[in-house]
């Protein structure tokens, strides 16, 4: 799915005027997972990531290439009272990235 989305984004840029320095990626819950995952696959492509209730993997993991995002601004949101997705799912990613 990620490759298809990336191809679609490239195709859109051929038909619509897009400032390639201002492409932002966001998503909520599973979309937050997608923001982390797509961002990790193409960190050079995005000006910033905004994962909301994001996570990576199941069970939640820190991907080996987390440091690939160290130069990408990330504004991550997650409610401490979220009963569906535990805040630790995203916090481990943020902590690992800060360690980079």
N, C-alpha and C positions, 0 to 999 in steps of 0.2 A: 504494500500500500504506500509506503514512504516513497519508493521510486516513482510510482505513478503520480503522486502529489508533486514531487520535484519536477517531473516532466511537464505537468500542468502549469506550474509556476513559470517555467521557462517559456512555455507556449504563450501564456498571457503576456509576457514581456515583449513578445514579437508583435502583438496586436494593440497593446495599450502603452501609453507613455508611463514608464515606471522609473522612479529615481532609485537606482540599485543600491544607493547608500542609505536608504531609508525603508528597508523591508524588515518588518517586525513580525514575530511569530508568537501567538498566544493560544491558549486553550484551557478549558476547565475540566477537571477530573481526568477522564480518559484523554481529553484534549490536552490537558496539562502533561500527561504522559507523552503524548505526541509531540508537544513542544520540546520537551527534554530530548526525546528520541531523535526527532528530525534535526534539532539543533546540534546534537552530538554527531550526526552523520554529515552535516554540512555547516560547521561553525563559521566558515568564511562567508556564508551567504546572507546572514542576518545581522542587522544593526543592533538588535536586542531581542531577548526572549522574555516573555511574561507568562510563566506557567502558574496556573491557579489550581490549587489542590493537586499538584503534579506528583509524579512518582516515576520510577523506572523499574521494570521487571515485575515478576510475581514469583516468589516473594520479592519484596522490595530489595533492590541491590544498588550498589554504586558501580557504574560501568568503569571498566579499566581506562577508558579514554576521557574521563571526566575533565582532566586538565586541558583538553582541547578547547574547552569553553572559557578558559581563564581570561581571555581578552574580550569576551562578549558580555556587554551589560545584561544583567539578569535581575528582574524585579519579580520575585516570587511571593505569592500570597497563599496563605493556608490558615484557616480558622482553628484555634486551639480546641474548640468545642465540636469540631466536625465528627459526626458519629459514623460516617461512611468510610472516609479515608483518613487514617491516623496521620497526625501532623508529622510524626517521625518518618513517614514515607518520603516526604520532601526534604525534611531537615537533614537527613543523612546525605542528600545530594549537595545541599548548600554547605554543610560542614566540610565535605570532601573538596568542594570547589574552593572554599576559603583556604584550605590547607595547600592548595596548588600555588 
